[in-house]
Amino acid sequence: MLERVNRIGVLDLQDPASRGGVTLGSAGDAARELERRLLVVSHEVHTPMGLHTKTLESWAAWKRRHRAQPGRMREPQARDIIERVVAELAPGSRLVGKLPWTPSGARDRKPGPRRRAGR
């Protein structure tokens, strides 16, 4: 499904043609995994018929839509910022330990400055 999202840009889970013939149940399972791993941008949609559905957007499509320019921030800095924001939004929770890059053994790690090896 990730290949399909990356190829078409935005995938509507309610649209069978958009799903490429995959059943709605299977598409929903795949969508949750892609969301969990932060491989796509997902949007909750309330349809005119009153249904709740999702669209999945590739990061490339999101970048074009927002006219985002590449920054100079390195990955460790970006992860640290995300960890700090999550910790501020849910103080005392273990949500930081549930971020996709957090090893399961580091679930109680408090966000803070990252140290370079050898220091």
C-alpha positions in Angstrom: 0.0 0.0 0.0 2.9 2.4 0.7 4.1 2.0 -2.9 0.6 2.9 -4.1 0.3 6.0 -1.8 3.7 7.2 -3.0 2.7 6.6 -6.6 -0.7 8.4 -6.6 0.0 10.9 -3.8 -3.3 10.7 -1.9 -5.2 7.4 -1.3 -8.9 7.5 -0.3 -9.6 4.4 1.8 -13.3 4.5 0.8 -12.6 4.5 -2.9 -12.1 0.9 -4.2 -10.2 2.2 -7.3 -7.9 4.2 -5.1 -7.3 1.1 -2.9 -6.3 -0.8 -6.0 -8.8 -3.7 -5.4 -7.7 -4.3 -1.8 -10.6 -4.9 0.6 -11.5 -2.1 2.9 -10.6 -4.3 6.0 -7.1 -5.1 4.6 -6.6 -1.5 3.5 -7.6 -0.3 7.0 -5.0 -2.7 8.6 -2.3 -1.6 6.3 -3.2 2.1 6.8 -2.9 1.8 10.6 0.5 0.2 10.2 1.7 3.0 7.8 0.3 5.6 10.3 2.0 3.9 13.2 5.3 3.9 11.5 4.9 7.6 10.3 5.4 6.5 6.7 2.4 8.5 5.5 0.3 11.5 6.6 -3.2 10.4 7.4 -6.3 12.6 7.5 -9.7 11.7 9.2 -12.5 12.6 6.8 -16.2 12.9 7.5 -18.1 12.0 4.3 -21.4 13.6 3.2 -23.1 10.3 4.0 -22.0 10.6 7.6 -19.2 8.0 7.4 -15.8 8.4 8.9 -12.9 7.4 6.7 -9.2 8.2 6.1 -7.1 9.4 3.3 -3.4 8.6 3.2 -1.0 11.2 1.8 2.6 10.6 0.8 5.1 12.8 2.4 6.2 14.0 -1.1 2.6 15.1 -1.8 2.4 16.8 1.6 5.6 18.6 1.0 4.4 19.9 -2.4 1.0 20.9 -0.9 2.7 22.9 1.8 5.5 24.1 -0.4 7.9 22.9 2.3 11.6 23.5 1.8 14.3 21.2 3.0 15.7 22.4 6.3 19.1 22.1 7.9 17.9 20.1 10.9 19.5 16.7 11.4 17.4 13.7 12.2 18.5 13.5 15.9 17.5 17.1 16.4 14.1 16.5 14.8 13.4 13.4 16.9 14.3 15.3 20.0 11.9 18.1 19.2 9.1 15.6 18.5 9.9 13.8 21.8 9.8 17.0 23.7 6.5 18.1 22.2 4.9 14.7 22.9 6.2 14.9 26.5 4.7 18.4 26.9 1.4 17.4 25.4 1.1 14.4 27.7 3.1 15.0 30.8 3.7 11.9 32.9 2.6 9.5 30.1 4.8 7.0 28.4 3.9 8.2 24.9 7.4 9.2 24.1 8.3 5.5 24.5 5.8 4.6 21.8 7.3 6.7 19.1 8.4 4.4 16.2 12.1 5.0 16.6 12.2 4.4 20.4 13.6 0.9 21.3 11.3 -1.1 23.4 13.9 -1.2 26.2 14.0 2.6 26.4 10.3 3.1 27.1 10.9 5.2 30.2 13.5 7.4 28.6 13.0 11.1 29.3 13.4 13.4 26.3 16.4 15.6 26.4 19.6 16.5 24.7 21.1 13.7 22.7 24.7 12.9 23.4 27.2 12.0 20.7 29.1 8.8 21.0 32.3 9.2 22.9 31.1 12.1 25.0 
